Amino acid sequence: MITTLKELRTYIKADRERYGYTLRKYIIGKLFFMEYSRAIHLLYNLRLCEYAKNCSRKSPLHTLFYLIIRWNYQRLQLKYNTFISLNTCGYGLYIPHLGGGNCKLQINGYQLQRDSWCCNWQ
């Protein structure tokens, strides 16, 4: 559960390290529509949404922030056909490809099958 900004940065950093993230690689991936750049974008929004959900009871402004972030994350889930529930995956999540199909997820070296507890694929 991500409850502080320090934890949020740690989760995002660990997810990006699994992809060998560099800013140059990410920009090139965005320009040429590479799948890893979309996966990094989805994971960033997932972590931001988890943080916003866990902090949404602090004030009405946090609740509004959560609703906006949640709407954006749901839009990306539909766009990429990849559905991951909030607060279910630890740091270091790696998604080999987006969308349905036969997929194995990796979390910190452990492989999970497509119908695992971590994801709700439809």
N, C-alpha and C positions, 0 to 999 in steps of 0.2 A: 504494500500500500504506500503510495507516494503522498507524503503529507508536508514535506518541506521543499524549498527550492533547491537545496543541496542534493536531496535524493532525486529530484527531477533531473538535474544535470548529470548525476551519476548514471541513471537509467538511460538517458539519451546518449551519453558517451559510450556506454557499454554496447548499446544497439548499433551505433555507428561503427565501432571497432570490429564488430562481426562482419561488416561489409567491406572493411578496408577503406573507410570513408576518408576522402580528402575533398576540400572544396572544389578543386579543379575536376576531379573525377565526377563529383555530383553535378556540376554545371554541364560537363560534356554529356553525361547521362540524360539530363533534362533536355538538352538540345537535340539529341538523337533518339529520344523516347526509350531509353534503356529501362529494363524492368527493375533493376536494383535501385535506381533513383526514385521510382514510384514507391517501392517498398520502404525506403528510408523515410519518405514523406509521410506514408501511412503510419509508420511506427512513431514518428515525431508527434503526429496528431493524436495517436493513441495515448502516449505518455502525457501529453498536455491535458487531454480530456480526463485521464485518471487523476491527475493532480487537481484539476478544477472540481471534479466530483467530490474528492475527499476534503476539499476546503470550502465547499459551497454553503455550508451552514454558518460560516463566520459572519457574513453580512449580506444584505440584499445585493450589493455590488458584485460579490463573489458568485452569488446565484445567477445573476445576469451573465457574468463571464462564463459560467458553466454552460448555460443554455446556448450561448453563441458557439462555444467550442464544440459542444455535443452535436449541434446541427451540422457544423462543418465536418466532424468526424463521420457522422452517419452518411453524409453526402459522398465522402471518399469511400466508405464501405460499399455503397451501391455502385459507384463508378468502377471500382476495382474488383467487385464481386468477392470480397474477402471480409468475413465477419469474425471479429475477435472481441470477446466480451471484456468489459473493463475489470481491472484488478484481478486478472487471472494469470497473467504471464509475468514471470520474473524478468530481470534484466538480462541482456545478451540475447534477445530473441532474433532468430534468423529465419526469414521466409524465402525459400528458394524461388518460388514464382507466385504471382498473384492470381486470383481467380480460382474457380473450382478445379476439379480434376484430381488425379492421384498425386498427393503432395506429402512430403515428410518435413515437419518442422524441426528445428534444432534450437534448444535452449541450453546454453552453456555446455555444449558437447553431447547432450542427450537428445536422441531422435524420438520424435513423437509421430505417430501415424496420423492420418488425415482426420479421423473421427475421435481425436483425443479430447481430454477435458479442457484443453486450452482454447480451442477454436470451435466456432459454430459455423460449419461450412454448409452452404445451401445451394 
